Amino acid sequence: MNRDHAVVIGGSLTGLLAARILSGHFARVTLVERDRYPAGAAFRPGIPQSRHLHVLWTRGLRLLEELFPGLEKTLLTAGAVEIGVPSDVLWLTAAGWRTRFEVTRMLTFSRPLLDWALRSRLPGDAPCLDVLEGHEVVDLVPRGRDVAGVALRSGETIAADLVVDATGRGSRAPEWLTALGYPAPPETLVDPLLGYASRFYAIPDGFDPGWKALYLQADPPERRRTGGLFPQEGGRWICSLSGAGGDYGPTDEEEFLAFAKGLRDPVLYEAIRAAEPLGPIRGFRRTANHRRHYERLPAWPRGFVVMGDAACAFNPIYGQGMSVAAISAVALDRCLREDRDDLERRFQKRASRSAAGAWLVATGEDLRYRETVAAPTRLSTRLINAYVDRVVAAANVDRRVCAGLLDVLALTSAPASLFSPGVLARVAANTVRPASPPGR
Ligand SMILES: Cc1cc2nc3c(=O)[nH]c(=O)nc-3n(C[C@H](O)[C@H](O)[C@H](O)COP(=O)(O)OP(=O)(O)OC[C@H]3O[C@@H](n4cnc5c(N)ncnc54)[C@H](O)[C@@H]3O)c2cc1C
């Protein structure tokens, strides 16, 4: 493959990471984004999910920091809040309250702040990058059955040796592939029918109840509501309420408060009831786990790859999408470093492997709901979930199990690590003689 010019379609998190990686391998990189970027850390229509709680787990932050050294400092300077997890979090799990051990730390900030921080670094960290804002890609430019560039809505075309589709859930890659004569990829859908409703609040002056964040989880299948209240830059909280099984978080003022009151503990309701709302309540329902198995296609065009939510999108409640995007950006870098011909297929296979652990966690949980739209649940999933229930109960009272579980959620360890002899022994001990979980 020539490495003169690469084009990235879509300039959200995946697209920005892809552009950063490609700039180390191509003479020129063009990122085409449909929106015009706002001047600062502000909302834009192309990423409507950015009005909702975004948690960046350890692995994602670590990888982003490697790709954009100094990012954490930029975020902290802009007001991101550092919290201990779970030491600063009142965390109600399906098995009760989690002991507030000091296990790891996390930065909390708004999604627009993260995107702005990355964007503002790109000219320096990727000097060969050209950003084409306000342009929409409507098609691929074919060369036989391969890809030779992109066609814009304006009628222009851009030639490229490699095109990266980072257009998110709405990706048209399946249609583009079939137009080139390839089959559409097989797809897996696990839809828990979950909807978010979110609102910002000013953190009341002098508010100091001994916690910095709240995370009140559902307890499937019956209790389907989750609430998160996290601090962000600008002295505000983001409150995201979500409900699975069609019990969507409501955007009506009174219903929102009633929904919060109906969580498994009133602590979140009590906090927001007394706080000043900053703006309206926003809803979001496009949350299904949706995987397009590009790695399974028997043939694949040269000059084209698909990344991020466009290939595999998760129910966002587990907070994995951005970290998986970062892991697959590193996979793209590795594939480009290898001196082999079949870059595109190697990448699709690696990207699929990068998403596998997160997929297992998200879908395993979502299959607990009776309403979830999916293929029938396998016995193995039910058995694993029964074991995970015990892990969660043990993690509430045993710091080492808690650390192991957080490593899996944060994507620093594979889900299989929960079956290591050390964890199995501690989970068994807690099952035989359960320690009572702490109160709030
Ligand atoms: C409610 C909600 C909450 C979430 N919470 C978390 C969380 O806590 N933690 C986490 O890690 N992840 C979370 N996610 C997932 C996270 O938002 C995504 O994984 C992340 O944004 C990466 O997506 P992406 O860049 O692949 O696609 P997107 O973010 O969807 O971006 C696609 C981009 O492509 C552009 N575009 C689309 N079509 C075209 C076109 N034809 N031409 C040019 N440009 C185009 C769009 O304007 C947009 O900028 C959440 C998602 C949702 C929905």
The ligand as a Gaussian input file, in Angstrom:
#p B3LYP/6-31G(d) Opt

LIG

0 1
 C      -25.783000       7.873000      26.138000
 C      -24.381000       7.408000      25.915000
 C      -23.483000       7.401000      26.969000
 C      -22.198000       6.930000      26.775000
 N      -21.360000       6.832000      27.845000
 C      -20.115000       6.336000      27.680000
 C      -19.233000       6.203000      28.791000
 O      -19.585000       6.472000      29.936000
 N      -17.979000       5.743000      28.551000
 C      -17.540000       5.378000      27.295000
 O      -16.386000       4.955000      27.156000
 N      -18.364000       5.469000      26.233000
 C      -19.622000       5.933000      26.386000
 N      -20.455000       6.034000      25.303000
 C      -19.957000       5.609000      23.974000
 C      -19.155000       6.726000      23.307000
 O      -19.948000       7.869000      23.191000
 C      -18.647000       6.254000      21.934000
 O      -18.118000       4.962000      22.039000
 C      -17.576000       7.205000      21.416000
 O      -18.121000       8.450000      21.095000
 C      -16.838000       6.692000      20.183000
 O      -17.698000       6.705000      19.125000
 P      -17.235000       6.995000      17.626000
 O      -16.209000       8.056000      17.568000
 O      -16.903000       5.674000      17.040000
 O      -18.599000       7.505000      16.986000
 P      -19.455000       8.800000      17.338000
 O      -19.071000       9.351000      18.648000
 O      -20.876000       8.447000      17.119000
 O      -19.014000       9.861000      16.233000
 C      -19.280000       9.739000      14.865000
 C      -18.776000      11.021000      14.174000
 O      -18.874000      10.873000      12.777000
 C      -19.468000      12.044000      12.216000
 N      -20.107000      11.595000      10.962000
 C      -21.133000      10.693000      10.872000
 N      -21.412000      10.443000       9.581000
 C      -20.557000      11.193000       8.843000
 C      -20.338000      11.342000       7.454000
 N      -21.053000      10.644000       6.559000
 N      -19.374000      12.204000       7.030000
 C      -18.617000      12.901000       7.936000
 N      -18.773000      12.781000       9.269000
 C      -19.718000      11.930000       9.722000
 C      -20.422000      12.538000      13.298000
 O      -20.734000      13.898000      13.143000
 C      -19.575000      12.260000      14.551000
 O      -18.694000      13.319000      14.802000
 C      -21.763000       6.490000      25.478000
 C      -22.662000       6.500000      24.405000
 C      -23.966000       6.925000      24.639000
 C      -24.930000       6.845000      23.486000

